[in-house]
Amino acid sequence: MAVLRKLADRLQPITRPLLQLASRPLMFAATLTIPAWFILDNFVIALIVSLLLAFFAAMLRTLWLLRRHSK
């Protein structure tokens, strides 16, 4: 258990900004759009895919928080 606590403490500087991005889907979509643009080679499709992924991530985070608070 102590090993997991140490690992969580070391990963907190990385995971905290990611969780904040997950709670802001438009900022997350803007961050995802540029790499997706290079991968898909089409800005409109990259924007659509980024928006879908960002709102899906926000939905998963919200469901996780609701489940955690209901227990």
N, CA, C and O atoms as a CHARMM CRD file, in Angstrom:
* protein
*
  284
    1    1 MET  N      0.81800  -1.19100   0.00000 PROA 1      0.00000
    2    1 MET  CA     0.00000   0.00000   0.00000 PROA 1      0.00000
    3    1 MET  C      0.86600   1.26100   0.00000 PROA 1      0.00000
    4    1 MET  O      0.52300   2.25900  -0.63400 PROA 1      0.00000
    5    2 ALA  N      1.98700   1.20600   0.71400 PROA 2      0.00000
    6    2 ALA  CA     2.87000   2.36200   0.77800 PROA 2      0.00000
    7    2 ALA  C      3.51200   2.64600  -0.57300 PROA 2      0.00000
    8    2 ALA  O      3.79100   3.79600  -0.91300 PROA 2      0.00000
    9    3 VAL  N      3.74600   1.57100  -1.34700 PROA 3      0.00000
   10    3 VAL  CA     4.33000   1.74800  -2.67900 PROA 3      0.00000
   11    3 VAL  C      3.35000   2.48400  -3.58700 PROA 3      0.00000
   12    3 VAL  O      3.74700   3.35700  -4.35800 PROA 3      0.00000
   13    4 LEU  N      2.08000   2.13300  -3.49300 PROA 4      0.00000
   14    4 LEU  CA     1.06400   2.81000  -4.30700 PROA 4      0.00000
   15    4 LEU  C      0.91900   4.27400  -3.91500 PROA 4      0.00000
   16    4 LEU  O      0.70200   5.13200  -4.77100 PROA 4      0.00000
   17    5 ARG  N      1.03800   4.55700  -2.63000 PROA 5      0.00000
   18    5 ARG  CA     0.94200   5.94200  -2.16700 PROA 5      0.00000
   19    5 ARG  C      2.10900   6.76800  -2.70300 PROA 5      0.00000
   20    5 ARG  O      1.92500   7.91300  -3.11500 PROA 5      0.00000
   21    6 LYS  N      3.32600   6.17800  -2.69800 PROA 6      0.00000
   22    6 LYS  CA     4.49600   6.87200  -3.23300 PROA 6      0.00000
   23    6 LYS  C      4.35100   7.11200  -4.72900 PROA 6      0.00000
   24    6 LYS  O      4.69700   8.18100  -5.23200 PROA 6      0.00000
   25    7 LEU  N      3.83300   6.10400  -5.44000 PROA 7      0.00000
   26    7 LEU  CA     3.62100   6.25100  -6.87800 PROA 7      0.00000
   27    7 LEU  C      2.59100   7.33900  -7.16600 PROA 7      0.00000
   28    7 LEU  O      2.77200   8.13900  -8.08300 PROA 7      0.00000
   29    8 ALA  N      1.52000   7.37100  -6.39000 PROA 8      0.00000
   30    8 ALA  CA     0.50200   8.40100  -6.57400 PROA 8      0.00000
   31    8 ALA  C      1.06200   9.79100  -6.29000 PROA 8      0.00000
   32    8 ALA  O      0.71400  10.75200  -6.97700 PROA 8      0.00000
   33    9 ASP  N      1.91900   9.90400  -5.28900 PROA 9      0.00000
   34    9 ASP  CA     2.53900  11.19500  -4.98700 PROA 9      0.00000
   35    9 ASP  C      3.45600  11.65500  -6.11500 PROA 9      0.00000
   36    9 ASP  O      3.52600  12.84800  -6.41300 PROA 9      0.00000
   37   10 ARG  N      4.15100  10.72200  -6.73500 PROA 10     0.00000
   38   10 ARG  CA     5.04400  11.08800  -7.83800 PROA 10     0.00000
   39   10 ARG  C      4.27200  11.43000  -9.10800 PROA 10     0.00000
   40   10 ARG  O      4.72400  12.25700  -9.89900 PROA 10     0.00000
   41   11 LEU  N      3.13000  10.81500  -9.31100 PROA 11     0.00000
   42   11 LEU  CA     2.34800  11.05600 -10.52700 PROA 11     0.00000
   43   11 LEU  C      1.41900  12.26200 -10.41500 PROA 11     0.00000
   44   11 LEU  O      0.86700  12.70700 -11.42100 PROA 11     0.00000
   45   12 GLN  N      1.23900  12.79100  -9.22200 PROA 12     0.00000
   46   12 GLN  CA     0.31000  13.90000  -9.03800 PROA 12     0.00000
   47   12 GLN  C      0.64400  15.13100  -9.87400 PROA 12     0.00000
   48   12 GLN  O     -0.28200  15.74200 -10.40600 PROA 12     0.00000
   49   13 PRO  N      1.91600  15.53900 -10.02600 PROA 13     0.00000
   50   13 PRO  CA     2.18900  16.69900 -10.88900 PROA 13     0.00000
   51   13 PRO  C      1.81100  16.46600 -12.35100 PROA 13     0.00000
   52   13 PRO  O      1.56100  17.41900 -13.08900 PROA 13     0.00000
   53   14 ILE  N      1.76900  15.20900 -12.76500 PROA 14     0.00000
   54   14 ILE  CA     1.39500  14.89700 -14.14300 PROA 14     0.00000
   55   14 ILE  C     -0.11700  14.77800 -14.28200 PROA 14     0.00000
   56   14 ILE  O     -0.69800  15.30300 -15.23200 PROA 14     0.00000
   57   15 THR  N     -0.75200  14.09300 -13.34000 PROA 15     0.00000
   58   15 THR  CA    -2.17800  13.80200 -13.48500 PROA 15     0.00000
   59   15 THR  C     -3.06700  15.00000 -13.17600 PROA 15     0.00000
   60   15 THR  O     -4.16500  15.10300 -13.72300 PROA 15     0.00000
   61   16 ARG  N     -2.62400  15.89600 -12.32200 PROA 16     0.00000
   62   16 ARG  CA    -3.46500  17.04600 -11.96300 PROA 16     0.00000
   63   16 ARG  C     -3.80200  17.92300 -13.17300 PROA 16     0.00000
   64   16 ARG  O     -4.97500  18.24700 -13.36300 PROA 16     0.00000
   65   17 PRO  N     -2.82900  18.32200 -13.99800 PROA 17     0.00000
   66   17 PRO  CA    -3.20000  19.11100 -15.18400 PROA 17     0.00000
   67   17 PRO  C     -4.07900  18.33700 -16.16500 PROA 17     0.00000
   68   17 PRO  O     -4.93500  18.92100 -16.83000 PROA 17     0.00000
   69   18 LEU  N     -3.86800  17.02300 -16.25500 PROA 18     0.00000
   70   18 LEU  CA    -4.70200  16.22600 -17.15500 PROA 18     0.00000
   71   18 LEU  C     -6.14500  16.17300 -16.67200 PROA 18     0.00000
   72   18 LEU  O     -7.07300  16.23700 -17.47800 PROA 18     0.00000
   73   19 LEU  N     -6.33700  16.05900 -15.37500 PROA 19     0.00000
   74   19 LEU  CA    -7.68900  16.05600 -14.83200 PROA 19     0.00000
   75   19 LEU  C     -8.35300  17.42300 -14.99600 PROA 19     0.00000
   76   19 LEU  O     -9.55900  17.50400 -15.22800 PROA 19     0.00000
   77   20 GLN  N     -7.57100  18.48900 -14.87800 PROA 20     0.00000
   78   20 GLN  CA    -8.13200  19.81900 -15.09500 PROA 20     0.00000
   79   20 GLN  C     -8.53700  20.00100 -16.55400 PROA 20     0.00000
   80   20 GLN  O     -9.55500  20.62900 -16.84200 PROA 20     0.00000
   81   21 LEU  N     -7.74400  19.45500 -17.47700 PROA 21     0.00000
   82   21 LEU  CA    -8.12000  19.52600 -18.88800 PROA 21     0.00000
   83   21 LEU  C     -9.37900  18.71300 -19.16400 PROA 21     0.00000
   84   21 LEU  O    -10.20100  19.10700 -19.99100 PROA 21     0.00000
   85   22 ALA  N     -9.53600  17.58500 -18.48100 PROA 22     0.00000
   86   22 ALA  CA   -10.72000  16.75700 -18.68200 PROA 22     0.00000
   87   22 ALA  C    -11.98200  17.46400 -18.20800 PROA 22     0.00000
   88   22 ALA  O    -13.07200  17.18300 -18.70500 PROA 22     0.00000
   89   23 SER  N    -11.84900  18.36800 -17.26400 PROA 23     0.00000
   90   23 SER  CA   -13.03300  19.08900 -16.79700 PROA 23     0.00000
   91   23 SER  C    -13.32300  20.32700 -17.65700 PROA 23     0.00000
   92   23 SER  O    -14.34700  20.98400 -17.46900 PROA 23     0.00000
   93   24 ARG  N    -12.43900  20.64200 -18.58300 PROA 24     0.00000
   94   24 ARG  CA   -12.65200  21.75000 -19.52000 PROA 24     0.00000
   95   24 ARG  C    -12.57000  21.20200 -20.94600 PROA 24     0.00000
   96   24 ARG  O    -11.50500  21.23600 -21.56300 PROA 24     0.00000
   97   25 PRO  N    -13.69000  20.69700 -21.47000 PROA 25     0.00000
   98   25 PRO  CA   -13.64300  19.98900 -22.75200 PROA 25     0.00000
   99   25 PRO  C    -13.22300  20.85500 -23.93400 PROA 25     0.00000
  100   25 PRO  O    -12.57200  20.35000 -24.84900 PROA 25     0.00000
  101   26 LEU  N    -13.56900  22.12900 -23.94900 PROA 26     0.00000
  102   26 LEU  CA   -13.17600  22.95600 -25.09400 PROA 26     0.00000
  103   26 LEU  C    -11.67500  23.21400 -25.11300 PROA 26     0.00000
  104   26 LEU  O    -11.06300  23.24000 -26.18100 PROA 26     0.00000
  105   27 MET  N    -11.07900  23.40400 -23.94300 PROA 27     0.00000
  106   27 MET  CA    -9.62600  23.58400 -23.88400 PROA 27     0.00000
  107   27 MET  C     -8.91600  22.28800 -24.27900 PROA 27     0.00000
  108   27 MET  O     -7.90200  22.31100 -24.97800 PROA 27     0.00000
  109   28 PHE  N     -9.45700  21.17200 -23.82800 PROA 28     0.00000
  110   28 PHE  CA    -8.88800  19.86900 -24.17400 PROA 28     0.00000
  111   28 PHE  C     -9.01500  19.61600 -25.67500 PROA 28     0.00000
  112   28 PHE  O     -8.09200  19.08200 -26.29100 PROA 28     0.00000
  113   29 ALA  N    -10.14500  19.99300 -26.26500 PROA 29     0.00000
  114   29 ALA  CA   -10.33900  19.82400 -27.70900 PROA 29     0.00000
  115   29 ALA  C     -9.35900  20.69700 -28.48700 PROA 29     0.00000
  116   29 ALA  O     -8.82000  20.27000 -29.50800 PROA 29     0.00000
  117   30 ALA  N     -9.13100  21.90200 -28.01300 PROA 30     0.00000
  118   30 ALA  CA    -8.17200  22.77500 -28.69100 PROA 30     0.00000
  119   30 ALA  C     -6.76200  22.19600 -28.61000 PROA 30     0.00000
  120   30 ALA  O     -5.97800  22.31900 -29.55200 PROA 30     0.00000
  121   31 THR  N     -6.44500  21.56700 -27.48300 PROA 31     0.00000
  122   31 THR  CA    -5.14000  20.94300 -27.33600 PROA 31     0.00000
  123   31 THR  C     -4.99700  19.72300 -28.24200 PROA 31     0.00000
  124   31 THR  O     -3.91900  19.47600 -28.78300 PROA 31     0.00000
  125   32 LEU  N     -6.06000  18.97200 -28.40800 PROA 32     0.00000
  126   32 LEU  CA    -6.01800  17.77700 -29.24500 PROA 32     0.00000
  127   32 LEU  C     -6.07800  18.07200 -30.73800 PROA 32     0.00000
  128   32 LEU  O     -5.66500  17.24100 -31.54600 PROA 32     0.00000
  129   33 THR  N     -6.57900  19.22500 -31.11100 PROA 33     0.00000
  130   33 THR  CA    -6.80700  19.50400 -32.52600 PROA 33     0.00000
  131   33 THR  C     -5.51800  19.54800 -33.33400 PROA 33     0.00000
  132   33 THR  O     -5.47600  19.01700 -34.44400 PROA 33     0.00000
  133   34 ILE  N     -4.48300  20.15800 -32.81300 PROA 34     0.00000
  134   34 ILE  CA    -3.23400  20.31500 -33.57600 PROA 34     0.00000
  135   34 ILE  C     -2.58200  18.96700 -33.88800 PROA 34     0.00000
  136   34 ILE  O     -2.26000  18.71600 -35.04900 PROA 34     0.00000
  137   35 PRO  N     -2.37000  18.08000 -32.89500 PROA 35     0.00000
  138   35 PRO  CA    -1.79600  16.77600 -33.26300 PROA 35     0.00000
  139   35 PRO  C     -2.71300  15.96000 -34.17500 PROA 35     0.00000
  140   35 PRO  O     -2.24400  15.27100 -35.08200 PROA 35     0.00000
  141   36 ALA  N     -4.01200  16.04100 -33.93000 PROA 36     0.00000
  142   36 ALA  CA    -4.94500  15.30700 -34.78900 PROA 36     0.00000
  143   36 ALA  C     -4.92500  15.85500 -36.21000 PROA 36     0.00000
  144   36 ALA  O     -5.11200  15.10100 -37.16400 PROA 36     0.00000
  145   37 TRP  N     -4.70500  17.13800 -36.36100 PROA 37     0.00000
  146   37 TRP  CA    -4.61900  17.75100 -37.68400 PROA 37     0.00000
  147   37 TRP  C     -3.45400  17.16700 -38.46600 PROA 37     0.00000
  148   37 TRP  O     -3.58600  16.86300 -39.65200 PROA 37     0.00000
  149   38 PHE  N     -2.31600  17.00900 -37.80700 PROA 38     0.00000
  150   38 PHE  CA    -1.15700  16.42900 -38.48100 PROA 38     0.00000
  151   38 PHE  C     -1.36200  14.94800 -38.79100 PROA 38     0.00000
  152   38 PHE  O     -0.91600  14.46400 -39.83100 PROA 38     0.00000
  153   39 ILE  N     -2.02900  14.23600 -37.89900 PROA 39     0.00000
  154   39 ILE  CA    -2.24500  12.79700 -38.10700 PROA 39     0.00000
  155   39 ILE  C     -3.28600  12.55600 -39.19900 PROA 39     0.00000
  156   39 ILE  O     -3.07500  11.72900 -40.08600 PROA 39     0.00000
  157   40 LEU  N     -4.40700  13.27600 -39.13600 PROA 40     0.00000
  158   40 LEU  CA    -5.49600  13.04700 -40.08200 PROA 40     0.00000
  159   40 LEU  C     -5.36800  13.85500 -41.36500 PROA 40     0.00000
  160   40 LEU  O     -6.02400  13.54300 -42.35800 PROA 40     0.00000
  161   41 ASP  N     -4.53700  14.88100 -41.35800 PROA 41     0.00000
  162   41 ASP  CA    -4.27100  15.72800 -42.53100 PROA 41     0.00000
  163   41 ASP  C     -5.52500  16.45100 -43.03600 PROA 41     0.00000
  164   41 ASP  O     -5.63700  16.76700 -44.22000 PROA 41     0.00000
  165   42 ASN  N     -6.46100  16.70400 -42.12400 PROA 42     0.00000
  166   42 ASN  CA    -7.67300  17.44300 -42.47100 PROA 42     0.00000
  167   42 ASN  C     -8.13800  18.15800 -41.20100 PROA 42     0.00000
  168   42 ASN  O     -8.44900  17.51300 -40.19900 PROA 42     0.00000
  169   43 PHE  N     -8.18200  19.47700 -41.24600 PROA 43     0.00000
  170   43 PHE  CA    -8.47200  20.24200 -40.03500 PROA 43     0.00000
  171   43 PHE  C     -9.90600  20.04100 -39.55500 PROA 43     0.00000
  172   43 PHE  O    -10.14100  19.93000 -38.35200 PROA 43     0.00000
  173   44 VAL  N    -10.85200  19.99200 -40.46000 PROA 44     0.00000
  174   44 VAL  CA   -12.26100  19.86700 -40.05400 PROA 44     0.00000
  175   44 VAL  C    -12.50500  18.52800 -39.36800 PROA 44     0.00000
  176   44 VAL  O    -13.16200  18.46800 -38.32900 PROA 44     0.00000
  177   45 ILE  N    -11.98300  17.47400 -39.94100 PROA 45     0.00000
  178   45 ILE  CA   -12.15800  16.15400 -39.32300 PROA 45     0.00000
  179   45 ILE  C    -11.41800  16.09700 -37.99400 PROA 45     0.00000
  180   45 ILE  O    -11.92800  15.52600 -37.03000 PROA 45     0.00000
  181   46 ALA  N    -10.22800  16.67800 -37.92500 PROA 46     0.00000
  182   46 ALA  CA    -9.47100  16.71100 -36.67200 PROA 46     0.00000
  183   46 ALA  C    -10.23400  17.47100 -35.59400 PROA 46     0.00000
  184   46 ALA  O    -10.24200  17.05700 -34.43500 PROA 46     0.00000
  185   47 LEU  N    -10.86600  18.56200 -35.95700 PROA 47     0.00000
  186   47 LEU  CA   -11.65100  19.33600 -34.99900 PROA 47     0.00000
  187   47 LEU  C    -12.84100  18.53200 -34.48300 PROA 47     0.00000
  188   47 LEU  O    -13.12300  18.53500 -33.28400 PROA 47     0.00000
  189   48 ILE  N    -13.53600  17.84600 -35.38500 PROA 48     0.00000
  190   48 ILE  CA   -14.69400  17.03900 -34.98200 PROA 48     0.00000
  191   48 ILE  C    -14.26300  15.89800 -34.06300 PROA 48     0.00000
  192   48 ILE  O    -14.88700  15.66000 -33.02800 PROA 48     0.00000
  193   49 VAL  N    -13.19900  15.19400 -34.44000 PROA 49     0.00000
  194   49 VAL  CA   -12.70400  14.08600 -33.62100 PROA 49     0.00000
  195   49 VAL  C    -12.22900  14.59300 -32.26100 PROA 49     0.00000
  196   49 VAL  O    -12.48300  13.95600 -31.23900 PROA 49     0.00000
  197   50 SER  N    -11.55200  15.71700 -32.24500 PROA 50     0.00000
  198   50 SER  CA   -11.07200  16.27800 -30.98300 PROA 50     0.00000
  199   50 SER  C    -12.22800  16.67400 -30.06900 PROA 50     0.00000
  200   50 SER  O    -12.18100  16.42600 -28.86500 PROA 50     0.00000
  201   51 LEU  N    -13.25100  17.28200 -30.63100 PROA 51     0.00000
  202   51 LEU  CA   -14.41800  17.64700 -29.82300 PROA 51     0.00000
  203   51 LEU  C    -15.10300  16.41200 -29.24300 PROA 51     0.00000
  204   51 LEU  O    -15.47600  16.39800 -28.07000 PROA 51     0.00000
  205   52 LEU  N    -15.26500  15.38400 -30.06100 PROA 52     0.00000
  206   52 LEU  CA   -15.90300  14.15800 -29.57200 PROA 52     0.00000
  207   52 LEU  C    -15.07600  13.51400 -28.46100 PROA 52     0.00000
  208   52 LEU  O    -15.62200  13.10500 -27.43600 PROA 52     0.00000
  209   53 LEU  N    -13.77400  13.42500 -28.65900 PROA 53     0.00000
  210   53 LEU  CA   -12.91700  12.83100 -27.63000 PROA 53     0.00000
  211   53 LEU  C    -12.89700  13.66400 -26.35000 PROA 53     0.00000
  212   53 LEU  O    -12.89700  13.11100 -25.25100 PROA 53     0.00000
  213   54 ALA  N    -12.88000  14.96800 -26.48500 PROA 54     0.00000
  214   54 ALA  CA   -12.83200  15.83600 -25.30600 PROA 54     0.00000
  215   54 ALA  C    -14.11700  15.74800 -24.49500 PROA 54     0.00000
  216   54 ALA  O    -14.07000  15.68200 -23.26600 PROA 54     0.00000
  217   55 PHE  N    -15.25800  15.74700 -25.16400 PROA 55     0.00000
  218   55 PHE  CA   -16.51700  15.64700 -24.42100 PROA 55     0.00000
  219   55 PHE  C    -16.71100  14.25700 -23.84100 PROA 55     0.00000
  220   55 PHE  O    -17.33100  14.10400 -22.78900 PROA 55     0.00000
  221   56 PHE  N    -16.18800  13.24100 -24.51900 PROA 56     0.00000
  222   56 PHE  CA   -16.23900  11.89000 -23.96600 PROA 56     0.00000
  223   56 PHE  C    -15.38700  11.80400 -22.70100 PROA 56     0.00000
  224   56 PHE  O    -15.81300  11.21000 -21.71100 PROA 56     0.00000
  225   57 ALA  N    -14.19200  12.38800 -22.72400 PROA 57     0.00000
  226   57 ALA  CA   -13.32600  12.39500 -21.53900 PROA 57     0.00000
  227   57 ALA  C    -13.98000  13.16800 -20.39300 PROA 57     0.00000
  228   57 ALA  O    -13.89600  12.75700 -19.23600 PROA 57     0.00000
  229   58 ALA  N    -14.62800  14.28300 -20.71500 PROA 58     0.00000
  230   58 ALA  CA   -15.32300  15.05900 -19.68000 PROA 58     0.00000
  231   58 ALA  C    -16.48700  14.27000 -19.08900 PROA 58     0.00000
  232   58 ALA  O    -16.73900  14.32800 -17.88500 PROA 58     0.00000
  233   59 MET  N    -17.19000  13.53600 -19.94300 PROA 59     0.00000
  234   59 MET  CA   -18.29900  12.71900 -19.46100 PROA 59     0.00000
  235   59 MET  C    -17.79400  11.60900 -18.53500 PROA 59     0.00000
  236   59 MET  O    -18.38700  11.35600 -17.48700 PROA 59     0.00000
  237   60 LEU  N    -16.70000  10.95000 -18.92100 PROA 60     0.00000
  238   60 LEU  CA   -16.14100   9.89700 -18.07200 PROA 60     0.00000
  239   60 LEU  C    -15.69200  10.44200 -16.73000 PROA 60     0.00000
  240   60 LEU  O    -15.90500   9.80500 -15.69800 PROA 60     0.00000
  241   61 ARG  N    -15.07100  11.61300 -16.73100 PROA 61     0.00000
  242   61 ARG  CA   -14.62300  12.21900 -15.46900 PROA 61     0.00000
  243   61 ARG  C    -15.81800  12.57500 -14.58300 PROA 61     0.00000
  244   61 ARG  O    -15.77700  12.36100 -13.37100 PROA 61     0.00000
  245   62 THR  N    -16.86000  13.10600 -15.17100 PROA 62     0.00000
  246   62 THR  CA   -18.04800  13.46000 -14.39700 PROA 62     0.00000
  247   62 THR  C    -18.71700  12.21900 -13.81200 PROA 62     0.00000
  248   62 THR  O    -19.13900  12.22700 -12.65600 PROA 62     0.00000
  249   63 LEU  N    -18.81400  11.16200 -14.60200 PROA 63     0.00000
  250   63 LEU  CA   -19.40000   9.92600 -14.08600 PROA 63     0.00000
  251   63 LEU  C    -18.55200   9.34000 -12.96100 PROA 63     0.00000
  252   63 LEU  O    -19.08700   8.82700 -11.97700 PROA 63     0.00000
  253   64 TRP  N    -17.23400   9.41700 -13.10800 PROA 64     0.00000
  254   64 TRP  CA   -16.34000   8.92800 -12.06100 PROA 64     0.00000
  255   64 TRP  C    -16.53400   9.73000 -10.77300 PROA 64     0.00000
  256   64 TRP  O    -16.58400   9.16000  -9.68300 PROA 64     0.00000
  257   65 LEU  N    -16.64300  11.06200 -10.90500 PROA 65     0.00000
  258   65 LEU  CA   -16.85800  11.89200  -9.71100 PROA 65     0.00000
  259   65 LEU  C    -18.20500  11.62000  -9.07000 PROA 65     0.00000
  260   65 LEU  O    -18.30300  11.58500  -7.84300 PROA 65     0.00000
  261   66 LEU  N    -19.23800  11.42900  -9.86400 PROA 66     0.00000
  262   66 LEU  CA   -20.55600  11.14300  -9.30900 PROA 66     0.00000
  263   66 LEU  C    -20.56000   9.80200  -8.57200 PROA 66     0.00000
  264   66 LEU  O    -21.15200   9.67900  -7.49900 PROA 66     0.00000
  265   67 ARG  N    -19.91100   8.82000  -9.13900 PROA 67     0.00000
  266   67 ARG  CA   -19.85800   7.52000  -8.49700 PROA 67     0.00000
  267   67 ARG  C    -19.05300   7.58500  -7.19500 PROA 67     0.00000
  268   67 ARG  O    -19.41500   6.95800  -6.19900 PROA 67     0.00000
  269   68 ARG  N    -17.96000   8.34900  -7.21700 PROA 68     0.00000
  270   68 ARG  CA   -17.11300   8.46500  -6.02100 PROA 68     0.00000
  271   68 ARG  C    -17.84700   9.18100  -4.89600 PROA 68     0.00000
  272   68 ARG  O    -17.70900   8.80900  -3.73100 PROA 68     0.00000
  273   69 HSD  N    -18.62700  10.20700  -5.23400 PROA 69     0.00000
  274   69 HSD  CA   -19.33600  10.96000  -4.19700 PROA 69     0.00000
  275   69 HSD  C    -20.59400  10.25200  -3.70800 PROA 69     0.00000
  276   69 HSD  O    -21.08500  10.54500  -2.61800 PROA 69     0.00000
  277   70 SER  N    -21.11500   9.32900  -4.49800 PROA 70     0.00000
  278   70 SER  CA   -22.32500   8.63500  -4.05200 PROA 70     0.00000
  279   70 SER  C    -22.02300   7.53400  -3.03700 PROA 70     0.00000
  280   70 SER  O    -22.92000   7.08200  -2.32600 PROA 70     0.00000
  281   71 LYS  N    -20.76200   7.10300  -2.96800 PROA 71     0.00000
  282   71 LYS  CA   -20.40200   6.03300  -2.01500 PROA 71     0.00000
  283   71 LYS  C    -20.19200   6.54800  -0.62700 PROA 71     0.00000
  284   71 LYS  O    -19.88700   5.77300   0.27900 PROA 71     0.00000
